[in-house]
Structures are given as C-alpha cells and as structure tokens.
C-alpha cells in the first residue's frame, strides 16, 4: 500500500513539474511525425492482465508493418527526434499516466512487454511467468543493469536481473534502481 501511495504522489508531482517538458516534447514530436504524438500499445501487466501503455511516438508510422519487432541500436524505423528521445527515455514519460492508473509502478519486477514476446520467452525460460506476479515498472533492475533487449535471447538474459530483484524486493533497492535510472537518463547512457 505504501508503494502504491508513493507511486501516485510522485507520478502526480512529476506530471506537474515536467509539464513544460511535456509541452515541448508534444510540439517537437508533432512536427517530426506530421501530427501524431502518442503511441498506444497493449502490454501484459500484473497477473498477465492486458493494459494499454502510452509513449511518445519515436518511430515512423509503418514501423511494424511486417509484424512485431524489437528496437535495436540505430533502428532505421525511428525518427531523428525519436532517437534523441529514446536515448534519454523521454518517450517513456507518458507512462506516468499508467502509474497513476495503477497499471504500473515506478520500479517493477520487469518492464511490461507484449504477449507476442512473453510467449516466446516462456518457451525458453518458463520462470519468466513469475515476473507477472507483481506490477511491471517504468524501470526495473533488468532495464537499469542490462538495458533494452533486441532479441528474445537478450530478454531471457535480462530476465535474470529481474528474477533476482524478486528474491529480495525492498524500498532501499527501489531507491537504488531509481537513482541508477536517473543517472542513465541524465547522461544519455544505456542501450
């Protein structure tokens, strides 16, 4: 309950404080995409219940015309502005709304993923299903320590960090994860 209270309070304050940044990102994103600003996609959350995740558009409209695809470094599907946003994780800011709604937490067992990829990961590593027993997060230890995965095999490798988090979750560990994530955003590091 305390974690949920902190999520609501911090997300609400962050939305207010970051509102000038939101406005700037909305304007530049609209210019770079010809008008589309927000991207919605179904992901699996707590207990594998689907929810809609929100992001700022970072890719061209036909990015997945050939089916689901994971992001890769230098992805030709992303706009120049999208590349800048993704490096600094600005494209994830609309997920503050997902946190307010209760779909996600600031720090979770893992990042929310599409069923298409979860099904593939579970075939290789069935223990992944335990990550769905808690809320996914805006950040997770796997994202902080490993980064984005560009293949199912990398998702399995990253999963080990997230499974380790589940063994000993604590507010102190959550704070450490948030601090590391903050510095990666500020420095524009990480994959």
HELIX and SHEET records of a PDB file:
HELIX    1   1 UNK A    2  UNK A   17  1                                  16    
HELIX    2   2 UNK A   19  UNK A   33  1                                  15    
HELIX    3   3 UNK A   46  UNK A   48  5                                   3    
HELIX    4   4 UNK A   80  UNK A   88  1                                   9    
HELIX    5   5 UNK A   90  UNK A   92  5                                   3    
HELIX    6   6 UNK A   95  UNK A  101  1                                   7    
HELIX    7   7 UNK A  115  UNK A  124  1                                  10    
HELIX    8   8 UNK A  126  UNK A  133  5                                   8    
HELIX    9   9 UNK A  141  UNK A  145  1                                   5    
HELIX   10  10 UNK A  152  UNK A  167  1                                  16    
HELIX   11  11 UNK A  171  UNK A  187  1                                  17    
SHEET    1   A 2 UNK A  38  UNK A  44  0                                        
SHEET    2   A 2 UNK A  50  UNK A  56 -1                                        
SHEET    1   B 2 UNK A 105  UNK A 107  0                                        
SHEET    2   B 2 UNK A 137  UNK A 139  1                                        
END                                                                             
